[in-house]
Amino acid sequence: MDLRGIVDLLSHHLYASPRVYVRELLQNAVDAITARRVLDPGAPGVVRIETGGGTLRVHDSGIGLTEQQVHELLATIGRSSKRDDLGFARHEFLGQFGIGLLSCFLVADEIRVSTRCGDAPAVEWVGHSDGHYEVGEGEARAEQGTTVTLVPRRGAEHWLRRETVVELARLFGSMLPIAVSVDGESMTTTLAPWQRDGDEPAGGRRARLDAYAEQVFGFRPFDVIDLDVPAAGLRGVAFVLPMPANPASRVAHRVYLKQMLLSESIEGLLPEWAFFVRCVVDTTELRPTASREALYEDGLLDQVRESLGGSLRGWLTALGRTDPRRLRLFLDVHHLGVKALAVHDDDMLRLIDQWWPFETNMGPLTLAEFRERYGVVRYIPSADEFRQLASVAAAQSIPVVNGGYVYDADLLRRLPGLGDGITTELLTANELAMRLDPLEPEAELAVRPFLTQAQRTLDPLGVEVLVRVFEPAGLPALYLLDSDTALQMDLRHGRDDADDLWSSILGSFTTSADSRPQLVFNHRNPLVRRAATLGDEHLVALAVEGLYVQALLLGHQPLRPADTAALNQSFLGLLERAMGESR
Ligand SMILES: Nc1ncnc2c1ncn2[C@@H]1O[C@H](COP(=O)(O)OP(=O)(O)OP(=O)(O)O)[C@@H](O)[C@H]1O
């Protein structure tokens, strides 16, 4: 068979980079040692890699191959000694597909395998990338095991250089339980992040993990969370990011399979909401895809995802119980993620309820604190409306929460679902207007002429005029526009400006009720009282327009061209009157 097509397939479609050849060689060496130790548990376990001299040599003290196995296993694509009689991957091995050795053709033109199994004579197999191979008598080997020699392809020599091999052997093999060396230098670390050493001093493990996260992920973790899913033979550590993460960004984790690095960028290991951690895990049971760069989506992976999500949730709730100050610090950075989660998860909603300070018109308070002080959780679902109403509501002693930030209105709506007799209530501009005190009948009668004239002045601007008594007395008028009315106004404007078809479509959304924004004059305000008793109609009109625009500005409302015209008219008119009088 001509292997060139197969090599092309592997390099362009299966493996992300030729660097995986080191992983595949290490993996075969480790598997061979595992196989030998099944028969002889005390057998040596070393992998020595040598560079230089124009080739790369990988020696292992593994089980080796007989001549018959060489013919059967090395000369046939897809043949593997690591599957059982039924064709299932055998649990103790890393390999299973019978194609890994071919990845060496990504960097080599020739692969030589010199091997001895037990007392059988040594054999040498030489395979070429064009598909032909020879099998012959091997050089005598003092030790049982295998040496794989790669003769580089032209242009691929750099993949076999010492520095590259050291880097790749460390990357893929540093956590292996078997000693790996390159030109005599050890590649294996003493302790993997998920391992514990009884002799390690208190705080020593945390310092070690912090250093690991900094080196591998580039950040000093806010905290570390141990992960353990026995069903998947999974152990690991989740590092909590110390900075906000974009919930939409790809979250990739480092996954080891039986302590050999599978990939640095495995997605889908955790639930989507867990974007605030990066993990390093080792698993014995999850299955890799043939490229070994992703995990096979199966029921076990689902189970792992759920269980790891549970560990993160458990960490969060425990933090709330044991160290609320740190939980607050965590929420400062990751509240968006936790809120996203709380939209569907009661435990997280409780956490937000207890620990996340909301903006309220009585200062920042958690919802639990708010309830304790004021009972009903009254909230305004839009930040603009909150800004408009907060101070007036406060002056009437109506405490209210700003539910206008991302997820907040959803969370507030869900809050009563937590039970414990929690009640919430929406506060709209209209409701606030209804809570302002009406005038005594006599006073009401006295202001009627003023009200009629004010209404006439503001009719062209589409505003309804009211007079009420409210705090603070220093505020002459309040502009109230709730979101429903604002929508209706937008639709009406759109309908007036649009062509027939579009305007009939918009018309079907507008309600027949004539909802207009309201300007509420404050009868407690001395200026308003004076204006109400003025006989001078022109001056009243100027004052009403001026107070109207001031109320708009206080309510952070945008000025339409008609509002700006009213502002000019009132300002210039009042100036003129003032100058005329002083003349
Ligand atoms: N160093 C080695 N010592 C002993 N046998 C080996 C060695 N390298 C390869 N083999 C044999 O060659 C077979 C094919 O190896 P190859 O790497 O192509 O596939 P695999 O390891 O079985 O599976 P995968 O494609 O998943 O890596 C192995 O199943 C094994 O029997």
The ligand as an SDF file (V2000), in Angstrom:
LIG
                    3D

 31 33  0  0  0  0  0  0  0  0999 V2000
    7.4710    0.3670   21.4060 N   0  0  0  0  0  0  0  0  0  0  0  0
    6.7100   -0.6700   21.1320 C   0  0  0  0  0  0  0  0  0  0  0  0
    6.8610   -1.8570   21.7870 N   0  0  0  0  0  0  0  0  0  0  0  0
    6.0750   -2.9010   21.5410 C   0  0  0  0  0  0  0  0  0  0  0  0
    5.1120   -2.9200   20.6170 N   0  0  0  0  0  0  0  0  0  0  0  0
    4.8970   -1.7920   19.9050 C   0  0  0  0  0  0  0  0  0  0  0  0
    5.6700   -0.6070   20.1170 C   0  0  0  0  0  0  0  0  0  0  0  0
    5.2250    0.3430   19.2600 N   0  0  0  0  0  0  0  0  0  0  0  0
    4.2290   -0.2050   18.5570 C   0  0  0  0  0  0  0  0  0  0  0  0
    4.0150   -1.4930   18.9430 N   0  0  0  0  0  0  0  0  0  0  0  0
    2.9720   -2.4000   18.4310 C   0  0  0  0  0  0  0  0  0  0  0  0
    2.4850   -1.8910   17.2160 O   0  0  0  0  0  0  0  0  0  0  0  0
    1.0600   -1.7700   17.2450 C   0  0  0  0  0  0  0  0  0  0  0  0
    0.6100   -0.5820   16.4140 C   0  0  0  0  0  0  0  0  0  0  0  0
    1.0740    0.6270   17.0130 O   0  0  0  0  0  0  0  0  0  0  0  0
    0.3510    1.9920   16.7480 P   0  0  0  0  0  0  0  0  0  0  0  0
    1.0350    3.0400   17.5210 O   0  0  0  0  0  0  0  0  0  0  0  0
    0.2670    2.1830   15.2810 O   0  0  0  0  0  0  0  0  0  0  0  0
   -1.1260    1.7560   17.2870 O   0  0  0  0  0  0  0  0  0  0  0  0
   -1.6860    1.5640   18.7770 P   0  0  0  0  0  0  0  0  0  0  0  0
   -0.7080    2.1020   19.7490 O   0  0  0  0  0  0  0  0  0  0  0  0
   -2.0830    0.1110   18.9310 O   0  0  0  0  0  0  0  0  0  0  0  0
   -3.0160    2.4270   18.7200 O   0  0  0  0  0  0  0  0  0  0  0  0
   -3.2010    4.0050   18.5480 P   0  0  0  0  0  0  0  0  0  0  0  0
   -3.3920    4.2440   17.0980 O   0  0  0  0  0  0  0  0  0  0  0  0
   -4.4010    4.2880   19.3500 O   0  0  0  0  0  0  0  0  0  0  0  0
   -1.9230    4.6130   19.0640 O   0  0  0  0  0  0  0  0  0  0  0  0
    0.7490   -1.6310   18.7120 C   0  0  0  0  0  0  0  0  0  0  0  0
   -0.5790   -2.0910   18.9940 O   0  0  0  0  0  0  0  0  0  0  0  0
    1.8000   -2.4900   19.3760 C   0  0  0  0  0  0  0  0  0  0  0  0
    1.4030   -3.8340   19.4060 O   0  0  0  0  0  0  0  0  0  0  0  0
  1  2  1  0
  2  3  1  0
  2  7  2  0
  3  4  2  0
  4  5  1  0
  5  6  2  0
  6  7  1  0
  6 10  1  0
  7  8  1  0
  8  9  2  0
  9 10  1  0
 10 11  1  0
 11 12  1  0
 11 30  1  0
 12 13  1  0
 13 14  1  0
 13 28  1  0
 14 15  1  0
 15 16  1  0
 16 17  2  0
 16 18  1  0
 16 19  1  0
 19 20  1  0
 20 21  2  0
 20 22  1  0
 20 23  1  0
 23 24  1  0
 24 25  2  0
 24 26  1  0
 24 27  1  0
 28 29  1  0
 28 30  1  0
 30 31  1  0
M  END
$$$$
